[in-house]
């Protein structure tokens, strides 16, 4: 499950990693380039709750390999079309694949992990590793032939589909008439909505930095594309340690306490990225990465436990919808950068983690989800 997650989330990271190349090869403005991020996010944002609701009613493990192929095919075609509308359509298709994958995958991973924070941390680690590898993969592919070499980016999708199919074969879904097992506990919608609001704030920061940190660092420290790609890799690489560390800390200090402190760290770290000059920016990018990734898997398990009767919906929102919603803000940041500067456009990202922390104040630790029967028992 974790390796398959890595192969799918390569394509979330790949869209942002392609932005500097669209700017360089096609002379897109910041606003036009950020529109590509929007295209990947928009349909994902719209259809993700639908997939979450569907997985609350029916077991849909076949979605995992199919969605991996869909996510990869869209990104692979994005560099082939010279037309801007066709490029937007290609990355939108990729966004649908990502949206279809996450609700069912998060539910299955929680069942396999027996509800544990550490197990979900390992599952989330796979996705974050995919994010981290995306800039390197994109850079290697584009170096072979520019954007027209983008069909090579389909390779992780094929591998991900095979891994997801293997996971489906390794576990047998058991639920009456194909529906998920019943869960105990009542849904706490007010707490879930506050958590979702905090994750939206985190999402805008993450997607905003993903879209522009490579261009911003290239401006601040020089070094061309190498310096920018290095900064993006640092931003994504924090997921490798941060996600697993978040699960470990939550098992000892509680999820809510860990998430609040992570948001506080993010405020200071983003301020450093935006305001501190010179190579020190890499240190603050690393701290930002830690602050963004430590609570990542905890958002998912908290959402599932706030809505024990709608685990698929909660997974789709916390793992997918609220992450992709950040892409909706990318064009606004791009337009602001076009009219002012990249540094000015990134200043609002300092405030958002503080707002997220305020939304988290007063939340209480929910009871873990208990299902009447495990959904994916080991065969």
N, C-alpha and C positions, 0 to 999 in steps of 0.2 A: 504493500500500500504506500509506503513512504517513497520508494523509488518511482513508482508510477506518478505520485504527486509531484516529484521533482521534474519529471518529463513534461507534465502538463503546465506547471507554473513557469517553465522556461519561456513560455509564450506570453505570459503576463510581463515578464521582465524584458523580453525581446522587443516589444512594441516601443517601450521607452528607450531601449538601447539603439533602436533604428532612427530615432529622432535626429541626432546630429548628422547622420548620413543623408537623410532627406533634406536637411538644411544645406549641406555641402554640395550634393549632387544635383538637386532640383531647385535650389535657391528658394526654398520655402521660407516664409516669414516665421517668427516665433508663434504667432497666432495660428497660422496654417499647420505648422508642425504639431502644435499641441492639439489641433483638431483631430489628428490621427489617434492620439491617446484618447480623446473623447469618443471617437468612433468605436474603439475597442471596449470602452466602458459603458456606452449608452445602452446598447442592446443587452449587454450582460446585466446592467442594473434593472432593466425592465423585465427580463424573463427569469432572472434568478429566483424571485419569490415564487413564480409559477412552478419551477422545478422543485423547489423546497416543499410546496404544498402537495405536489404529485407524489414525492417520496414519503410524505406522511401517510398517504393512502395505499400505495403499492410499493412492493420491493422492485427496484429497477437497476439491478447490478449490471445489466447490459449497457447502461449509459456510460459506464466508466471507459471501456475501450473506444466506444463510438465518439465520445466527447474528446478524448485525447487526439484522435485523428482529425476531428473538426477544428480544434484549436490550432493544430500544427499546419493544416492545409491553408488556413486563412493567412497566417503570417508568411508562409512560404510563397504565396502568390503576391504579397504586398509590394515586393520590389520589382515584379515583372511588368506591372501596368504603368505606363507613363501617365495615364489619366489620373488626376487627383480624386474624382468621384469613385473610380474603380479601386483605387488604393484604400479609400475609406471603407468601401464595401468589403474588401478582403479582410481588413482587420476587424470589421464588425462581425464577420462570420467566425473569426477566431474568438471574439468575445462571447459569442453564443456557446461555443464549445467549452470555454472556461466556466460559464454559468451552469451548463448542464452537469459538469463534473462534480462541483464542490459539495452540494447538499448530500447527494448519495454517498460520496466518498467520506465526508466527515461523519455521517451516521455509522457507516461501516467501520471506520477506524475507531470510533468511540466504543463500539461493541467489541472489537478485537482487543482493545486496550482495557476492557473490563471497567470502563469509566474512570481510569486513573489519569491524573494530570501529566505524569511523566510519559505515559504511553502516547497521549495526544501530542505531547511535546515532540516526540520522535516523528510522529506523522507530519506535524507542521514543519519540522526540520527539513523533510524532503522537499516540500514546496519552496522553502526559503533557499535551499541549496540550488534549486532550479532557477530562482530569481538571480542568485549570485553568479551562476554560470552563464546566464544569458548574455551579458555584455561581452564576455570572452568568446562565446560561440558566434555571436553576431559579428564581432570584429574579425574573427578568423574567416568566416564565410565571405564577408564583404571584401576582404583583402584579396580573395581569389578572383573576383570579377565584378566588384561593385554591387550595386543593388540588384543587377540582373542575375546574380548568383544566389538570390534568396531561396529558390526552390530547394537548395541543400538543407535549409532549415527544417525541412519536414522529417529529417532523420530521428530526432528525439520523439516525435509523435508516433512513429512506427514502433520504436522501442517502448514507449509508454503504453500503447495499445496492447502490445504483447504482455507487458507486466500486469496491466489491469486485467487482461483475460486470464492470466495465471492466478491472480488473486481471486477472481470470481470462481474459478475451478477449484481453488483450495478451500473455499468456504461455501457451505450450502445454506441458502436462505430457508428458514422454517418459520412460517407465520400462517394463520388461518386464511384461506382463500387468497393468498398472495399479499396480505396486508401486514404492515409492521406490528410487532407485539405492543400490547397496551402498556402504558407507563403510569406509575402512581404519582400523586401530587397534583396540585392545581397550578394553573398558569399565572404568573405574576407579570402582567403586561406593563404596568408602570415602571418596574425595575428594568425590564427588558428594553423598553423604549429609551430609558436614560442610558443604559449601557450602549445601545445602538447609536445614540447621539455622540457618545464619547468616541466610539469606533469610527464614526464618520469624520470627526475632527482628526483622528489619527490617520485616516485614509487620505484626506486632503494634503496633509503634511508629507506623507510617504509618496503619493503620486506626484505632487508638485516637485519634490526633490528628485524623484526618479526621472522626471521629464527634463529638468533643467540643471541638475547639479553638474553634469558633465560639461555643459557649455559654460556654466558659471565658474567652475574651477579652472577651466582652460583660460578664461579671461583673467582670473585672479593670479594664477601662478605661472602661466605660460605652459610650454611643453606640448601644445597641440592636442591631437586626438588621444595620445597616450596618457597624458595627464588627466583628461576628462574621463576616459574609460577606467582608469585606476580609481578615481573618486567614486564612480558608479559601482565598481566591484566592492569597494570598502563599504558603501552603503548597504549593499545586498549581503555581503559576507557576514555581517553581524548576526544574520539570522541563524547561521550555523551553530553559534554558541548561545545566542540570546534565547532562542525558542526552548531549547532543552533546559537551559538555566532557569527560565521562567517556570517550567513545570516542577523542577527541583525545589525552587524557593517557595512555590505555592504549597507544596506538600508540607513545608515546615512552618510557614508564616501566614498562610491563607491567601487565597487568590485576590481578594479585594485589596488587601494591604499592598501586595506586590504590584498590582496594576496601578494603584494611585502613585506609588513612588516612581514607577517607570515614567508616568506622564510628567511628573515634576522634573525628572532628569532630562526629558525631551525638551522642555522649555529652555533650559540652560544650554543644552547642546545645539539646538537650532540657532539660538542667538549667536553662539560661537561661529557656526558655519557662515552666517550672514554678515557678521560684523568684524570678526577677527581676520586680519590680512595675512598673506603669506602662506607657506607650507603648513602652518599649524591648522589650516582648514581641514586637513586629512584627519587629524586627531578628533576634531569636533564632528566630522562626518561619522567616524567610528562610534563616538558616544551617542550620536543621534540614532545610529543603527541599533545600538543596544537598547536605548529607550523605546524605540518603536517595536522591536522584536520580542523583548522579554514578555510583554503581555499578550502576544499574538495568539497562542494556543489557549490561553486563559479566557480570552474573549469568547472563544467557541464553546468551551465547557460551561462557562457562566451562562451564556445564552441558552444552551440546551437545558440547563438546570432551572433557569427562570421560566422556560416553557416546556415542562416535561411532557405535555400532551402533544406538542408540535415540534419534535426534535429536528425533523427535516427542514421545516420553515426556519427555525432558529439557526440551524447550520448554514442555510443559504444566505441568511441576512448577515450573520456575524463573520462568516468566512468568505462570503462572496459579495453580496450586495453592497455592504458598507465599505468594502475594500474598493470595489469598482466605482462607487459614487465619487471618490476622489478625482477620477478622471473627468467628471463633469465640471470641476473647477479649473482644470488645466487650461482651457481656452481663455478664461478670464485672466489667469496669471500670464499667459502668453501675450494677450493684448496689452496688459499693463507693462510688460517688459518691452514691447514694441514702442510704446509711447514714452516710457521713462528709461528704466534700465533693469537688467536682471536682478541686481541687488535690491532695488526698490520693490520689485515684484515678489521677492522672497520674504520680505519683512512680515507680511501677515501670517506667515507660517510659524512665527514665534508665538503668536497669541493663541493659536488653535489648541495646542496641547494643554494650555492653562484652562481653556474653556472645557475641554474634555475632563480634566481633573475636577472641575467644579460639578460637572454632571455626575461624577462618581461619588461625590460626598454623600454620606448617609445611606449608601447601599449596604445591605447585609448579605453575608455569605449564604447562598441558597443550599438546600439539601441536594446531594447528588441524585441524578436520575436513576430510578430503579424500574426496570422493565420486568414484566411477568415472565418473559422467556427471552433468552439471548437471540439476537437477530442473525448473527453470523457465527454460529458455533464451529469450532475446528472439527473437521471431518476426520 
